[in-house]
């Protein structure tokens, strides 16, 4: 078995980091924040964040889990695709993103083939959802029609990881099967959104609500939140994320299709993509970073600062959406950007000051 050494994985993480920073900048520019934007593709905020950054990050984590050199073609393709999109060669960038997602989906399917469990199947569906989104971009589909596949990618991926950990707690077999049925329905709805956007979105909203309810009921975070230190920090990050997933789903179900659907759509997207997804990133970073790069990220209570800022900024942004106040929306977006940057700085400081232990 030939694996990529931890030091050689860092450039792939750097490609994802470039997509993250430029994606954040692009999102702020879209809201009217005056920022220098020399890169032509910076306006493709969603592509940079969902396909280039998270596509690289999660595919890299999956490649490390497999331990095979070919699996690193997935984060390499996604990371390179983001750079090419930034350079303005959109079609080439979209093709690279689709190729990276195809390898990612194949890698996830190979994991399911080796371990045919419900959680590996859900993770494989999540990777397929990303491939559907990126293939849609490469073949000319509108961004709006691939957004549901991005959302399904995140909800299925995080749900699959949490489903795996639910084996540590007593979960009835019927509940696990129900989770699997909801997961498959999410993937089907994401596919349907390519042709029937509105009904597929409403269906996804209901399914996301069901997923949030399942996680709150059965996830071990509801128990580990009582344990102090890093364990509580992770649990609180997760539980806050589940709440935002439910809120975002409600926006889709209740408000989609009304006159104020634009504001509701912004609130729904960022409730899920910021409140749910980045809560998971902040919570799992002390576990994922050591696994991927073999460097320690020790827990410190300071990690609560970016987590609190993230959720406070999101509250301001959603409030701005609800009352159609651009200033609140912009302030919330700036707070979210500051929270992510603060987390990166804190993580880098914690890694650099952590004691090194020889194996």
C-alpha atoms as a printed R data frame, in Angstrom:
    type eleno elety resid chain resno       x      y       z
1   ATOM     1    CA   UNK     A     1   0.000  0.000   0.000
2   ATOM     2    CA   UNK     A     2   1.485  3.357  -1.093
3   ATOM     3    CA   UNK     A     3   0.242  6.408   0.806
4   ATOM     4    CA   UNK     A     4   1.132 10.089   0.553
5   ATOM     5    CA   UNK     A     5   3.366 11.259   3.439
6   ATOM     6    CA   UNK     A     6   1.800 13.864   5.761
7   ATOM     7    CA   UNK     A     7   4.195 16.607   4.603
8   ATOM     8    CA   UNK     A     8   3.177 16.034   0.990
9   ATOM     9    CA   UNK     A     9  -0.490 16.505   1.914
10  ATOM    10    CA   UNK     A    10   0.063 20.109   3.026
11  ATOM    11    CA   UNK     A    11   0.079 21.583  -0.542
12  ATOM    12    CA   UNK     A    12  -3.345 20.041  -1.145
13  ATOM    13    CA   UNK     A    13  -4.617 21.669   2.023
14  ATOM    14    CA   UNK     A    14  -3.077 24.939   0.816
15  ATOM    15    CA   UNK     A    15  -5.062 24.731  -2.441
16  ATOM    16    CA   UNK     A    16  -8.219 24.335  -0.386
17  ATOM    17    CA   UNK     A    17  -7.182 27.261   1.801
18  ATOM    18    CA   UNK     A    18  -6.815 29.521  -1.237
19  ATOM    19    CA   UNK     A    19 -10.315 28.580  -2.342
20  ATOM    20    CA   UNK     A    20 -11.623 29.293   1.156
21  ATOM    21    CA   UNK     A    21 -10.076 32.763   1.454
22  ATOM    22    CA   UNK     A    22 -11.026 33.853  -2.056
23  ATOM    23    CA   UNK     A    23 -14.493 32.360  -1.622
24  ATOM    24    CA   UNK     A    24 -15.000 34.404   1.547
25  ATOM    25    CA   UNK     A    25 -13.779 37.522  -0.249
26  ATOM    26    CA   UNK     A    26 -16.112 36.822  -3.165
27  ATOM    27    CA   UNK     A    27 -19.079 36.467  -0.819
28  ATOM    28    CA   UNK     A    28 -18.315 39.811   0.797
29  ATOM    29    CA   UNK     A    29 -17.913 41.515  -2.583
30  ATOM    30    CA   UNK     A    30 -21.340 40.168  -3.622
31  ATOM    31    CA   UNK     A    31 -22.838 41.957  -0.601
32  ATOM    32    CA   UNK     A    32 -21.207 45.243  -1.551
33  ATOM    33    CA   UNK     A    33 -18.129 45.192   0.708
34  ATOM    34    CA   UNK     A    34 -15.318 47.082  -1.001
35  ATOM    35    CA   UNK     A    35 -12.460 44.599  -1.371
36  ATOM    36    CA   UNK     A    36  -9.703 44.324  -3.966
37  ATOM    37    CA   UNK     A    37 -10.580 41.408  -6.242
38  ATOM    38    CA   UNK     A    38  -7.815 40.854  -8.815
39  ATOM    39    CA   UNK     A    39  -8.877 37.260  -9.544
40  ATOM    40    CA   UNK     A    40 -11.436 37.035 -12.338
41  ATOM    41    CA   UNK     A    41 -13.251 34.085 -10.815
42  ATOM    42    CA   UNK     A    42 -13.678 35.531  -7.333
43  ATOM    43    CA   UNK     A    43 -17.372 36.143  -8.033
44  ATOM    44    CA   UNK     A    44 -17.960 32.361  -8.092
45  ATOM    45    CA   UNK     A    45 -18.383 32.349  -4.343
46  ATOM    46    CA   UNK     A    46 -20.454 29.175  -4.079
47  ATOM    47    CA   UNK     A    47 -18.221 27.158  -6.411
48  ATOM    48    CA   UNK     A    48 -15.090 28.172  -4.518
49  ATOM    49    CA   UNK     A    49 -16.554 27.383  -1.111
50  ATOM    50    CA   UNK     A    50 -18.535 24.205  -1.811
51  ATOM    51    CA   UNK     A    51 -16.702 22.485  -4.661
52  ATOM    52    CA   UNK     A    52 -13.153 23.810  -4.368
53  ATOM    53    CA   UNK     A    53 -12.645 24.260  -0.614
54  ATOM    54    CA   UNK     A    54 -14.873 21.613   0.927
55  ATOM    55    CA   UNK     A    55 -14.415 19.312  -2.054
56  ATOM    56    CA   UNK     A    56 -10.676 19.425  -1.424
57  ATOM    57    CA   UNK     A    57 -10.858 19.236   2.369
58  ATOM    58    CA   UNK     A    58 -13.280 16.312   2.629
59  ATOM    59    CA   UNK     A    59 -11.725 14.405  -0.274
60  ATOM    60    CA   UNK     A    60  -8.315 14.780   1.398
61  ATOM    61    CA   UNK     A    61  -9.692 13.370   4.637
62  ATOM    62    CA   UNK     A    62 -11.213 10.452   2.692
63  ATOM    63    CA   UNK     A    63  -7.926  9.830   0.837
64  ATOM    64    CA   UNK     A    64  -6.056  9.644   4.142
65  ATOM    65    CA   UNK     A    65  -8.623  7.129   5.375
66  ATOM    66    CA   UNK     A    66  -8.062  4.944   2.299
67  ATOM    67    CA   UNK     A    67  -4.285  5.294   2.365
68  ATOM    68    CA   UNK     A    68  -3.852  4.858  -1.397
69  ATOM    69    CA   UNK     A    69  -1.915  7.251  -3.603
70  ATOM    70    CA   UNK     A    70  -4.546  7.378  -6.371
71  ATOM    71    CA   UNK     A    71  -7.193  8.667  -3.930
72  ATOM    72    CA   UNK     A    72  -5.267 11.956  -3.608
73  ATOM    73    CA   UNK     A    73  -6.210 12.747  -7.209
74  ATOM    74    CA   UNK     A    74  -9.599 13.768  -5.780
75  ATOM    75    CA   UNK     A    75  -8.392 16.676  -3.588
76  ATOM    76    CA   UNK     A    76  -5.782 17.546  -6.225
77  ATOM    77    CA   UNK     A    77  -8.456 17.873  -8.926
78  ATOM    78    CA   UNK     A    78 -10.782 19.899  -6.693
79  ATOM    79    CA   UNK     A    79  -7.994 22.179  -5.481
80  ATOM    80    CA   UNK     A    80  -6.630 22.739  -8.990
81  ATOM    81    CA   UNK     A    81 -10.151 23.356 -10.271
82  ATOM    82    CA   UNK     A    82 -10.573 26.179  -7.776
83  ATOM    83    CA   UNK     A    83  -7.319 27.815  -8.903
84  ATOM    84    CA   UNK     A    84  -8.320 27.565 -12.567
85  ATOM    85    CA   UNK     A    85 -11.757 29.067 -11.819
86  ATOM    86    CA   UNK     A    86 -10.020 31.948 -10.056
87  ATOM    87    CA   UNK     A    87  -7.882 32.463 -13.145
88  ATOM    88    CA   UNK     A    88 -11.049 32.921 -15.195
89  ATOM    89    CA   UNK     A    89 -10.942 29.667 -17.213
90  ATOM    90    CA   UNK     A    90 -14.350 28.609 -15.923
91  ATOM    91    CA   UNK     A    91 -15.093 25.637 -18.177
92  ATOM    92    CA   UNK     A    92 -11.682 24.048 -17.579
93  ATOM    93    CA   UNK     A    93 -12.029 24.679 -13.858
94  ATOM    94    CA   UNK     A    94 -15.484 23.079 -13.764
95  ATOM    95    CA   UNK     A    95 -14.175 20.019 -15.616
96  ATOM    96    CA   UNK     A    96 -11.332 19.657 -13.103
97  ATOM    97    CA   UNK     A    97 -13.818 19.943 -10.236
98  ATOM    98    CA   UNK     A    98 -15.971 17.233 -11.838
99  ATOM    99    CA   UNK     A    99 -12.965 14.948 -12.317
100 ATOM   100    CA   UNK     A   100 -11.867 15.479  -8.724
101 ATOM   101    CA   UNK     A   101 -15.384 14.697  -7.501
102 ATOM   102    CA   UNK     A   102 -15.495 11.568  -9.706
103 ATOM   103    CA   UNK     A   103 -12.350 10.190  -8.027
104 ATOM   104    CA   UNK     A   104 -13.784 11.190  -4.651
105 ATOM   105    CA   UNK     A   105 -16.993  9.283  -5.396
106 ATOM   106    CA   UNK     A   106 -15.008  6.234  -6.552
107 ATOM   107    CA   UNK     A   107 -12.895  6.365  -3.382
108 ATOM   108    CA   UNK     A   108 -16.009  6.570  -1.215
109 ATOM   109    CA   UNK     A   109 -17.591  3.678  -3.110
110 ATOM   110    CA   UNK     A   110 -14.448  1.602  -2.542
111 ATOM   111    CA   UNK     A   111 -14.743  2.225   1.191
112 ATOM   112    CA   UNK     A   112 -18.373  1.084   1.088
113 ATOM   113    CA   UNK     A   113 -17.331 -2.010  -0.879
114 ATOM   114    CA   UNK     A   114 -14.790 -2.953   1.794
115 ATOM   115    CA   UNK     A   115 -17.141 -2.146   4.677
116 ATOM   116    CA   UNK     A   116 -20.756 -2.473   3.571
117 ATOM   117    CA   UNK     A   117 -22.304 -0.570   6.430
118 ATOM   118    CA   UNK     A   118 -25.085  2.002   6.480
119 ATOM   119    CA   UNK     A   119 -22.789  4.895   7.354
120 ATOM   120    CA   UNK     A   120 -20.324  4.126   4.527
121 ATOM   121    CA   UNK     A   121 -23.272  3.979   2.131
122 ATOM   122    CA   UNK     A   122 -24.493  7.395   3.290
123 ATOM   123    CA   UNK     A   123 -20.975  8.822   2.856
124 ATOM   124    CA   UNK     A   124 -20.846  7.375  -0.661
125 ATOM   125    CA   UNK     A   125 -24.178  9.046  -1.483
126 ATOM   126    CA   UNK     A   126 -22.754 12.344  -0.209
127 ATOM   127    CA   UNK     A   127 -19.753 12.074  -2.525
128 ATOM   128    CA   UNK     A   128 -22.076 11.265  -5.444
129 ATOM   129    CA   UNK     A   129 -24.080 14.405  -4.665
130 ATOM   130    CA   UNK     A   130 -20.918 16.501  -5.002
131 ATOM   131    CA   UNK     A   131 -20.140 14.773  -8.305
132 ATOM   132    CA   UNK     A   132 -23.667 15.545  -9.559
133 ATOM   133    CA   UNK     A   133 -23.209 19.228  -8.643
134 ATOM   134    CA   UNK     A   134 -19.790 19.542 -10.289
135 ATOM   135    CA   UNK     A   135 -20.845 17.585 -13.371
136 ATOM   136    CA   UNK     A   136 -23.834 19.900 -13.654
137 ATOM   137    CA   UNK     A   137 -21.526 22.913 -13.650
138 ATOM   138    CA   UNK     A   138 -19.260 21.311 -16.262
139 ATOM   139    CA   UNK     A   139 -22.202 20.550 -18.563
140 ATOM   140    CA   UNK     A   140 -23.750 24.006 -18.350
141 ATOM   141    CA   UNK     A   141 -26.389 23.721 -15.628
142 ATOM   142    CA   UNK     A   142 -27.281 26.905 -13.766
143 ATOM   143    CA   UNK     A   143 -25.707 27.328 -10.343
144 ATOM   144    CA   UNK     A   144 -29.173 27.499  -8.741
145 ATOM   145    CA   UNK     A   145 -29.982 23.987  -9.945
146 ATOM   146    CA   UNK     A   146 -26.807 22.444  -8.487
147 ATOM   147    CA   UNK     A   147 -27.108 24.128  -5.085
148 ATOM   148    CA   UNK     A   148 -29.444 21.375  -3.786
149 ATOM   149    CA   UNK     A   149 -26.757 18.800  -4.646
150 ATOM   150    CA   UNK     A   150 -24.205 20.844  -2.697
151 ATOM   151    CA   UNK     A   151 -26.563 20.953   0.279
152 ATOM   152    CA   UNK     A   152 -27.165 17.202   0.067
153 ATOM   153    CA   UNK     A   153 -23.395 16.639  -0.121
154 ATOM   154    CA   UNK     A   154 -22.889 18.430   3.189
155 ATOM   155    CA   UNK     A   155 -25.870 16.985   5.032
156 ATOM   156    CA   UNK     A   156 -25.157 13.432   3.868
157 ATOM   157    CA   UNK     A   157 -21.422 13.639   4.588
158 ATOM   158    CA   UNK     A   158 -21.823 15.025   8.089
159 ATOM   159    CA   UNK     A   159 -24.780 12.743   8.751
160 ATOM   160    CA   UNK     A   160 -22.792  9.697   7.653
161 ATOM   161    CA   UNK     A   161 -19.905 10.571   9.957
162 ATOM   162    CA   UNK     A   162 -22.265 11.055  12.897
163 ATOM   163    CA   UNK     A   163 -24.140  7.855  12.034
164 ATOM   164    CA   UNK     A   164 -20.859  5.969  12.322
165 ATOM   165    CA   UNK     A   165 -20.279  7.362  15.806
166 ATOM   166    CA   UNK     A   166 -23.858  6.541  16.791
167 ATOM   167    CA   UNK     A   167 -22.689  2.930  17.016
168 ATOM   168    CA   UNK     A   168 -21.174  3.937  20.362
169 ATOM   169    CA   UNK     A   169 -24.676  4.643  21.685
170 ATOM   170    CA   UNK     A   170 -27.792  2.450  21.732
171 ATOM   171    CA   UNK     A   171 -29.746  3.320  18.573
172 ATOM   172    CA   UNK     A   172 -32.725  1.134  17.568
173 ATOM   173    CA   UNK     A   173 -32.315 -0.688  14.278
174 ATOM   174    CA   UNK     A   174 -35.518  0.911  12.986
175 ATOM   175    CA   UNK     A   175 -34.091  4.379  13.658
176 ATOM   176    CA   UNK     A   176 -30.918  3.565  11.738
177 ATOM   177    CA   UNK     A   177 -32.929  2.244   8.803
178 ATOM   178    CA   UNK     A   178 -35.065  5.392   8.884
179 ATOM   179    CA   UNK     A   179 -31.914  7.491   8.672
180 ATOM   180    CA   UNK     A   180 -30.807  5.485   5.643
181 ATOM   181    CA   UNK     A   181 -34.168  5.978   3.942
182 ATOM   182    CA   UNK     A   182 -34.061  9.737   4.555
183 ATOM   183    CA   UNK     A   183 -30.495  9.866   3.222
184 ATOM   184    CA   UNK     A   184 -31.424  8.082  -0.001
185 ATOM   185    CA   UNK     A   185 -34.420 10.392  -0.432
186 ATOM   186    CA   UNK     A   186 -32.114 13.417  -0.037
187 ATOM   187    CA   UNK     A   187 -29.905 12.196  -2.857
188 ATOM   188    CA   UNK     A   188 -32.929 11.539  -5.069
189 ATOM   189    CA   UNK     A   189 -34.333 15.014  -4.356
190 ATOM   190    CA   UNK     A   190 -30.988 16.607  -5.197
191 ATOM   191    CA   UNK     A   191 -31.017 14.832  -8.561
192 ATOM   192    CA   UNK     A   192 -34.611 15.916  -9.182
193 ATOM   193    CA   UNK     A   193 -33.655 19.549  -8.520
194 ATOM   194    CA   UNK     A   194 -31.740 19.621 -11.813
195 ATOM   195    CA   UNK     A   195 -35.112 19.602 -13.564
196 ATOM   196    CA   UNK     A   196 -37.748 20.489 -10.951
197 ATOM   197    CA   UNK     A   197 -36.068 22.970  -8.618
198 ATOM   198    CA   UNK     A   198 -38.942 24.197  -6.446
199 ATOM   199    CA   UNK     A   199 -40.637 20.874  -5.501
200 ATOM   200    CA   UNK     A   200 -37.246 19.212  -5.011
201 ATOM   201    CA   UNK     A   201 -36.130 22.011  -2.700
202 ATOM   202    CA   UNK     A   202 -39.261 21.787  -0.589
203 ATOM   203    CA   UNK     A   203 -38.753 18.035  -0.319
204 ATOM   204    CA   UNK     A   204 -35.130 18.550   0.706
205 ATOM   205    CA   UNK     A   205 -36.248 21.019   3.367
206 ATOM   206    CA   UNK     A   206 -38.535 18.404   4.927
207 ATOM   207    CA   UNK     A   207 -35.777 15.767   4.740
208 ATOM   208    CA   UNK     A   208 -33.251 18.116   6.341
209 ATOM   209    CA   UNK     A   209 -35.695 18.727   9.171
210 ATOM   210    CA   UNK     A   210 -35.980 14.971   9.667
211 ATOM   211    CA   UNK     A   211 -32.188 14.630   9.651
212 ATOM   212    CA   UNK     A   212 -31.798 17.374  12.255
213 ATOM   213    CA   UNK     A   213 -34.418 15.769  14.493
214 ATOM   214    CA   UNK     A   214 -32.727 12.374  14.186
215 ATOM   215    CA   UNK     A   215 -29.313 13.804  15.082
216 ATOM   216    CA   UNK     A   216 -30.657 15.674  18.106
217 ATOM   217    CA   UNK     A   217 -32.383 12.497  19.280
218 ATOM   218    CA   UNK     A   218 -29.653  9.908  18.684
219 ATOM   219    CA   UNK     A   219 -26.280 11.640  18.302
220 ATOM   220    CA   UNK     A   220 -23.879 10.988  21.173
221 ATOM   221    CA   UNK     A   221 -23.257 14.756  21.394
222 ATOM   222    CA   UNK     A   222 -26.389 15.010  23.537
223 ATOM   223    CA   UNK     A   223 -24.532 12.865  26.104
224 ATOM   224    CA   UNK     A   224 -20.943 14.030  25.669
225 ATOM   225    CA   UNK     A   225 -21.949 17.683  26.141
226 ATOM   226    CA   UNK     A   226 -21.815 16.945  29.877
227 ATOM   227    CA   UNK     A   227 -18.102 16.074  29.691
228 ATOM   228    CA   UNK     A   228 -15.864 19.132  30.209
229 ATOM   229    CA   UNK     A   229 -12.982 20.234  28.003
230 ATOM   230    CA   UNK     A   230 -12.583 19.378  24.338
231 ATOM   231    CA   UNK     A   231 -15.432 16.858  24.433
232 ATOM   232    CA   UNK     A   232 -17.945 19.520  25.476
233 ATOM   233    CA   UNK     A   233 -16.573 21.979  22.919
234 ATOM   234    CA   UNK     A   234 -17.098 19.453  20.119
235 ATOM   235    CA   UNK     A   235 -20.570 18.529  21.369
236 ATOM   236    CA   UNK     A   236 -21.703 22.169  21.601
237 ATOM   237    CA   UNK     A   237 -20.397 22.829  18.093
238 ATOM   238    CA   UNK     A   238 -22.414 19.895  16.800
239 ATOM   239    CA   UNK     A   239 -25.630 20.714  18.644
240 ATOM   240    CA   UNK     A   240 -25.513 24.346  17.493
241 ATOM   241    CA   UNK     A   241 -25.030 23.084  13.949
242 ATOM   242    CA   UNK     A   242 -28.062 20.799  14.188
243 ATOM   243    CA   UNK     A   243 -30.167 23.753  15.307
244 ATOM   244    CA   UNK     A   244 -29.055 25.805  12.285
245 ATOM   245    CA   UNK     A   245 -29.785 22.884   9.958
246 ATOM   246    CA   UNK     A   246 -33.369 22.840  11.252
247 ATOM   247    CA   UNK     A   247 -33.674 26.625  10.912
248 ATOM   248    CA   UNK     A   248 -32.386 26.575   7.342
249 ATOM   249    CA   UNK     A   249 -34.730 23.727   6.449
250 ATOM   250    CA   UNK     A   250 -37.685 25.675   7.866
251 ATOM   251    CA   UNK     A   251 -36.835 28.686   5.720
252 ATOM   252    CA   UNK     A   252 -36.959 26.476   2.632
253 ATOM   253    CA   UNK     A   253 -40.209 24.741   3.582
254 ATOM   254    CA   UNK     A   254 -42.129 27.785   4.832
255 ATOM   255    CA   UNK     A   255 -40.916 30.705   2.739
256 ATOM   256    CA   UNK     A   256 -39.697 29.304  -0.577
257 ATOM   257    CA   UNK     A   257 -41.875 30.538  -3.433
258 ATOM   258    CA   UNK     A   258 -43.219 33.627  -1.662
259 ATOM   259    CA   UNK     A   259 -42.449 37.202  -2.592
260 ATOM   260    CA   UNK     A   260 -39.595 37.443  -0.091
261 ATOM   261    CA   UNK     A   261 -38.039 34.169  -1.275
262 ATOM   262    CA   UNK     A   262 -34.754 35.935  -2.099
263 ATOM   263    CA   UNK     A   263 -34.134 36.861   1.517
264 ATOM   264    CA   UNK     A   264 -35.410 33.489   2.723
265 ATOM   265    CA   UNK     A   265 -33.095 31.702   0.299
266 ATOM   266    CA   UNK     A   266 -30.085 33.659   1.562
267 ATOM   267    CA   UNK     A   267 -31.089 32.883   5.154
268 ATOM   268    CA   UNK     A   268 -31.641 29.196   4.354
269 ATOM   269    CA   UNK     A   269 -28.353 28.777   2.492
270 ATOM   270    CA   UNK     A   270 -26.216 30.434   5.133
271 ATOM   271    CA   UNK     A   271 -28.034 28.813   8.044
272 ATOM   272    CA   UNK     A   272 -26.997 25.462   6.573
273 ATOM   273    CA   UNK     A   273 -23.670 26.294   4.935
274 ATOM   274    CA   UNK     A   274 -22.357 28.524   7.731
275 ATOM   275    CA   UNK     A   275 -24.296 27.560  10.843
276 ATOM   276    CA   UNK     A   276 -24.361 23.821  10.209
277 ATOM   277    CA   UNK     A   277 -21.268 23.141   8.110
278 ATOM   278    CA   UNK     A   278 -18.744 25.500   9.692
279 ATOM   279    CA   UNK     A   279 -19.884 24.495  13.183
280 ATOM   280    CA   UNK     A   280 -18.848 20.973  12.197
281 ATOM   281    CA   UNK     A   281 -15.514 22.230  10.846
282 ATOM   282    CA   UNK     A   282 -14.752 24.133  14.048
283 ATOM   283    CA   UNK     A   283 -15.837 21.209  16.204
284 ATOM   284    CA   UNK     A   284 -13.999 18.472  14.330
285 ATOM   285    CA   UNK     A   285 -10.773 20.340  13.535
286 ATOM   286    CA   UNK     A   286  -8.981 19.103  16.714
287 ATOM   287    CA   UNK     A   287  -9.585 15.563  15.429
288 ATOM   288    CA   UNK     A   288  -9.266 15.941  11.644
289 ATOM   289    CA   UNK     A   289  -6.088 18.053  11.482
290 ATOM   290    CA   UNK     A   290  -3.945 15.573  13.464
291 ATOM   291    CA   UNK     A   291  -5.329 12.731  11.328
292 ATOM   292    CA   UNK     A   292  -4.555 14.431   8.009
293 ATOM   293    CA   UNK     A   293  -1.256 16.256   8.676
294 ATOM   294    CA   UNK     A   294  -0.047 14.376  11.779
295 ATOM   295    CA   UNK     A   295   0.269 17.597  13.752
296 ATOM   296    CA   UNK     A   296  -1.415 18.126  17.122
297 ATOM   297    CA   UNK     A   297  -4.161 20.720  17.545
298 ATOM   298    CA   UNK     A   298  -4.588 20.870  21.312
299 ATOM   299    CA   UNK     A   299  -7.858 22.101  22.766
300 ATOM   300    CA   UNK     A   300  -7.924 25.490  24.476
301 ATOM   301    CA   UNK     A   301 -11.016 27.377  25.725
302 ATOM   302    CA   UNK     A   302 -10.003 30.169  23.314
303 ATOM   303    CA   UNK     A   303 -11.566 28.056  20.554
304 ATOM   304    CA   UNK     A   304 -14.972 29.150  21.847
305 ATOM   305    CA   UNK     A   305 -14.252 32.714  20.648
306 ATOM   306    CA   UNK     A   306 -14.474 32.048  16.890
307 ATOM   307    CA   UNK     A   307 -17.356 29.629  17.474
308 ATOM   308    CA   UNK     A   308 -19.363 32.293  19.333
309 ATOM   309    CA   UNK     A   309 -18.487 34.945  16.736
310 ATOM   310    CA   UNK     A   310 -19.578 32.627  13.929
311 ATOM   311    CA   UNK     A   311 -23.047 32.149  15.406
312 ATOM   312    CA   UNK     A   312 -23.448 35.790  16.444
313 ATOM   313    CA   UNK     A   313 -22.591 36.901  12.907
314 ATOM   314    CA   UNK     A   314 -25.050 34.411  11.456
315 ATOM   315    CA   UNK     A   315 -27.826 35.666  13.737
316 ATOM   316    CA   UNK     A   316 -27.160 39.188  12.442
317 ATOM   317    CA   UNK     A   317 -27.158 38.024   8.821
318 ATOM   318    CA   UNK     A   318 -30.397 36.065   9.140
319 ATOM   319    CA   UNK     A   319 -32.019 38.999  10.969
320 ATOM   320    CA   UNK     A   320 -30.965 41.259   8.103
321 ATOM   321    CA   UNK     A   321 -32.554 38.834   5.639
322 ATOM   322    CA   UNK     A   322 -35.812 38.730   7.567
323 ATOM   323    CA   UNK     A   323 -36.206 42.499   7.792
324 ATOM   324    CA   UNK     A   324 -34.522 43.251   4.436
325 ATOM   325    CA   UNK     A   325 -31.758 45.284   6.106
326 ATOM   326    CA   UNK     A   326 -28.600 45.269   3.994
327 ATOM   327    CA   UNK     A   327 -26.474 46.750   6.807
328 ATOM   328    CA   UNK     A   328 -27.340 43.885   9.169
329 ATOM   329    CA   UNK     A   329 -26.710 41.352   6.428
330 ATOM   330    CA   UNK     A   330 -23.311 42.871   5.655
331 ATOM   331    CA   UNK     A   331 -22.346 43.084   9.338
332 ATOM   332    CA   UNK     A   332 -23.285 39.447   9.797
333 ATOM   333    CA   UNK     A   333 -21.239 38.371   6.786
334 ATOM   334    CA   UNK     A   334 -18.230 40.301   8.083
335 ATOM   335    CA   UNK     A   335 -18.671 38.611  11.460
336 ATOM   336    CA   UNK     A   336 -18.725 35.187   9.815
337 ATOM   337    CA   UNK     A   337 -15.605 35.987   7.789
338 ATOM   338    CA   UNK     A   338 -13.836 37.256  10.906
339 ATOM   339    CA   UNK     A   339 -14.807 34.103  12.818
340 ATOM   340    CA   UNK     A   340 -13.319 31.821  10.149
341 ATOM   341    CA   UNK     A   341 -10.121 33.855   9.926
342 ATOM   342    CA   UNK     A   342  -9.834 33.968  13.722
343 ATOM   343    CA   UNK     A   343 -10.237 30.202  13.874
344 ATOM   344    CA   UNK     A   344  -7.480 29.710  11.284
345 ATOM   345    CA   UNK     A   345  -5.125 32.016  13.211
346 ATOM   346    CA   UNK     A   346  -5.902 30.323  16.533
347 ATOM   347    CA   UNK     A   347  -5.456 26.861  15.031
348 ATOM   348    CA   UNK     A   348  -2.110 27.850  13.501
349 ATOM   349    CA   UNK     A   349  -0.965 29.268  16.851
350 ATOM   350    CA   UNK     A   350  -2.069 26.175  18.766
351 ATOM   351    CA   UNK     A   351  -0.303 23.891  16.302
352 ATOM   352    CA   UNK     A   352   2.911 25.940  16.377
353 ATOM   353    CA   UNK     A   353   3.060 26.049  20.178
354 ATOM   354    CA   UNK     A   354   2.028 22.426  20.802
355 ATOM   355    CA   UNK     A   355   4.748 20.183  22.234
356 ATOM   356    CA   UNK     A   356   6.130 17.718  19.711
357 ATOM   357    CA   UNK     A   357   6.086 14.071  20.716
358 ATOM   358    CA   UNK     A   358   8.311 11.555  18.962
359 ATOM   359    CA   UNK     A   359   6.719  8.302  17.948
